[in-house]
Amino acid sequence: MSTLRRATPHEAETQYLSQAKHTPWGGPLDPASYLARKRLLERCALPTSVWVLVDDTAGAGDGEHILASCELTTKPAVVSYPNPNSQVDLSGEGKEDGKEVMVRETSCIGISCVYLAPEMRGRGYGDRLMREVGGMLASAQQDVGKKGGGVGCGFGSVLFSDIGATFYTRYGFLPRKLPYLSIEVSPNPNPDSTTTTTPTPTLIPRSSLPQLCTLDKKRVISTLEKYTQHTGHAAISLLTDPSTLDRWFVREDFTAEYMGISQPQPQPQDERVCGVLVNNPDSPLPNTNTDHTPRVLNVDINMNMNKADWCLWTRMWYSPTVGQREGNRLYVLRVSLAGRDTTPADGEKGLGEGRGQVERVKVLLGEAVKEARKWEMESVEVWDPCEVVVRAARELDCADPGREVERVTVGVKGEVEVPHLRWMGGHGDGQDEGQVDWIGVEKGGWC
């Protein structure tokens, strides 16, 4: 007999140490430091818990009775869906009776760190773990479903698979294609080349994130409304909110400190640069430098950011040796574009103003490349880029006199980091329901 339950602190520690020895999840960290970082992440604002499948017949207390484990994180999200009470046919026919598209804030359960110790593998415990977790989530969905019916009152869970797209489909998870964009950063750009960056970028400190995330949520809601209006499909997006970003920055700061990597310009944590913003020329920020050098955003002054485009990033080290760039990446966590439907780049056309926005995104990506080089990162990576981002990256590569960019690659994730979504309907019966499209699978939503 086996039981799924929340892990005790000792059981969680046992799993963390085993993961550190038998997986690449810790990157350059040694087991003790991996454990310390996990403990630090447990205290972040975004709720995360460790769950274990245990052998009821074994003795407790030493961790040897653990068959499998995973982590569950409650992630903020927004879902849009056709209004079941509207008489509007979203194909364009019918008579309007109320709002056609409904939007509500919700949460998704992110499943991560699905782990079995080497001696537990190949014995069916992974299958049992996922079935038990699925049953627990179905029970939670039934409680949510009692509040109303239909897809809009459903309950979702997401995961990113490192073992391809087959295993998790057995448990109701549907894989989603994940396009990505990689910009390989030149370690030795031409020092004689000088370029003027226009429009002028504004650097984003961590202290500015609450205001930016509030505006970004409005953009996500608008995107989903338009998507459902256009397709008739329900859709979901994970929100890149301050609590989500905090987990990324805790990881980044801990790893940098462990490796002895100092800030190029030491700053308090809440003033460390985590992204860049470019405003529309007809709505300039008041603290723009006339020499086009970046300034730091002050949200108390720069209140009119409705037409601004920005991106947020984090730095991840994989090379165990300071000074070696191989494998180190600057991940763009979120790209937020004004007045644009950020649907994927694979043939879907978004809404945007065109040429001007491409130029602004080129500035964003150019600043990300500079930041990556400063921190000895090998590349900049963007997940699920929209058409404007892809076009800007390719133009950045072609128009790079200083050869700051080695090459730009656009591809689709294969066997690793494959996103999966399971959506259970809102009828209170724990059953999966219909098509719900996951929009904007960016790195910020990874778990």
Buried (B, 14 or more C-beta within 10 A) or exposed (E): EBEBEEBBEEBBBBBBBBBBEEEEBBBBBEBEBBBBBBEBBBEBEBEBEBBBBBBEEEEBEEBEBBBBBBBBBBBBBBBBBBBEEBEBEBEEEEEEEEEBBBBEEBBBBBBBBBBBBEEBEEEEBBEBBBBBBBEBBBEBBBEBBEEBBBBBBBBBBBBBBEEEBEBBBEBBBBBBEBBBBBBBBBEEBEEEEEEEBEBBBBBBBBBBBEBBBEBBBEBBBBBBBBBBBBBBBBBBBBBBBBBBBBBBBBBBBBBBEBBEBEEEEEEEEEEBBBBBBBBBEEEBBEEBEEEBEBBBBBBEEBEEBEBBBBBBBBBBBBBEEEEEBEBBBBBBBBBBBBBBBBBBBEEEEBBBBEEBBBBBBBBBBBBBBBBBBBBBBBBBBBBBBBBBBBBBBBBBBEEBEEEBBBEBEBEEBEEEBBBBBBBBBBBBEBBBBEEBBBBBBBBBBBB
